[in-house]
Amino acid sequence: MHVPRELVYEKLSDPILVKRAKDGDARALAALCERHAPKVERLARHLLRDPEDARDASQEALAKLCVRLKQFRGESQFSTWLHRLVVNTCRDVAERQRVRAHEPLVDDLRPSAHGDPVRAAGNSELRRELCSELAGINRHQAQVVVLKDALDWSFEEIAAASGMPVGTAKCYAHRGRARLRERFGDREVA
């Protein structure tokens, strides 16, 4: 007698999990949420200033994933769709909490030898100044600078997640960095 083996959801690809979840498979939906929860939390921490707000946004985004998954049409990768959902949820949470959405946490920015003030944020004083300056520039510019320079996203990923054209993302990055350079110059942190 042939006994069917237990399906190992953790080993299934996102497209298969999405299809199964859209067809009502609760275990597939749970596997999707579990797989992407760390990425959702990390993105929320970088977009929101307050850790509690980031935690709330992460939970809300995963709840929205469960409710809105049927709206995913597969025109982009699932991860791109989810990133956009997280970005929009963070924006909503920030507005509700009256937190400035363009003051991301920058605690893991890496120093750079290229004179880029975002990558040069190597000490807490400079980080505080950087957060303050990011709060003072256009929120789209700040968001693109953080996604590109702090999280190492490509312009294509930024464009897909934010809904803006690639050229606009590049323009926002250029203008945002220029504003930061006006303030910080080529200051490097050892």
N, C-alpha and C positions, 0 to 999 in steps of 0.2 A: 504494500500500500504506500503510495506517494504522499508524504506530508509536506505541504507548502512551507517554505522557510519564511521566517519573520522578515518583513521589509525593514531595512535599516535606513531610516529617513535621513540621518545625518550624512549619509554618503551620497544622497541624491543631489543632482545639480539644481540650481535655482529655478531654471525653466520648468523642470519636472515638478518640483515642489509647488511652484506657483500654479501650474495646471491642476495638480491634485487638490490644492487648497481651494482654488476657485470652484472645483467640483464638490466641495463640502468636506474634504478630508481634514479633520481637526488636527491630527498628528502632523500632517504636512505643514499646516499653518504654524503650529508650535515650533517645528523645526526651523522654519524660515525666521521666526521671531528670535529664537535662540541663537541662530547663526549670525544674525545682523545686529543684535542688541549691543555688542561692544562697539561697533562702528557708529551706531546711532548715538550712543552715549558720548563717544569721543567727539563727534561733530557738534553735538549740543554743548559740550563743555567749551569748545572753541568759539562758538557763536554767542554764548550767553555769559554774562559776567558772574552771576551768582550760581554757585554749585547746586543749590537747592532748585533754582529755576531750571538748570540744565537737567537735573534728575527728573523734574516734573515734565519737561519738554520731551525727554526720552520716552517716558512712560506714555505720554499722550500720543507721541508719534507712533509707537508700537500699537497702541489701541486703534489709532486711525488706520494703520496698516490692516488690522483685522477687519475693520468695517469697510474700507475702501478698496480692498484688493480686487474685487470684481471690476473696478473701474480701470485697472491696469490693462492696457490693450496690447502690450508687447511691442510697441513701436520703438522702444529703447530698451536698454538692459534694465532688469528689475532693480539693480543697485542704484542706477541713475534715477529711476522713478522714486525710490525710497529716499535718496538723498534730497531730492526736491521736496518731498513730503516733510522731511526733518527740518529743512531750512524754513519752510513756510510755518511749521509748527513752532519753531523757535521764535520766529517773528511775532506770531500770535501771543505766545507766552510773555515775551518781552513787553509787548504793548499792554497786556493785561496787568502785568506786575509793575508797569511804568519803569522798566529797566531799559537802558539804552542798548538796543540790539547791536550797535556797532562798537561796543567795548568788549571784544573777545578776550578770553584768557590767553595769555601768550607765554605761559610758563615753560613751554618746551621749544621755544624758538632757538635755533642753533646759531652760534656766531659764524660770521662769514668773513673771508678775506677780500670780498668784492666791494666793500664800502656800502653795502645795502643796509640801511638802518633797521629794517625789520629783522634781518638775519644777525645783526650785530647786538641784539638784545640779550646780553649775557649776564647782567646783574639786575637785582630787584628794583633799584632806583630807575634805571633806564627802562625797565619793563613798565613801571608805573607811568613814566613820562610817555612811553609809547602808547599805552592804553588811553591816556588823556588825549594825545594827539589823534589817535584813531577815532576818538569820540568827536573830535572837531572837524573831521572831513566827511564828505558825502558818504552815507552809509553803504552805498553800493561799492564805492571805491574801497572802503575799509573791509568790506566782506570779501571782495576779490583779492585784496592784498593778503589777508589772513589765509584764505583758502590756497592761494598760490604759494606764498612764501613760508607759511607756518606748517601747512598740511601737505605741501608738495603736490597739489592737484595740478593736472594739465589744464590749459585754457579750454580744451574741449570738454573736460569733466565739469569745469565751472559753468560753462555755457549750458550744458545739458541740465545740470542741477538747478540753475537759477532761471533758466528760460530766456537768457539773453544771447545774442549772437556772439560768436567767438571774437570777432573784431571789437565788439563793445567791451567784452571782458578784458581784452588786451589794453584797450584805451583806459578803462577804469584802473587797471594795475599801474599803467604808466603815470597817470595823473595822481593816483594815491601815493605812489612812491615819490613822485616829485614833491608833493606837499610835505611828506615826511622828511625828505632830504633838506628842504628849506629849513626845517626846524632842527634837525640833527646834524646836518652836514655829512661829512664822511667819518664821524666819530666811530671808533672801533672799541670793542670791549675785549680785554684779554681773557 
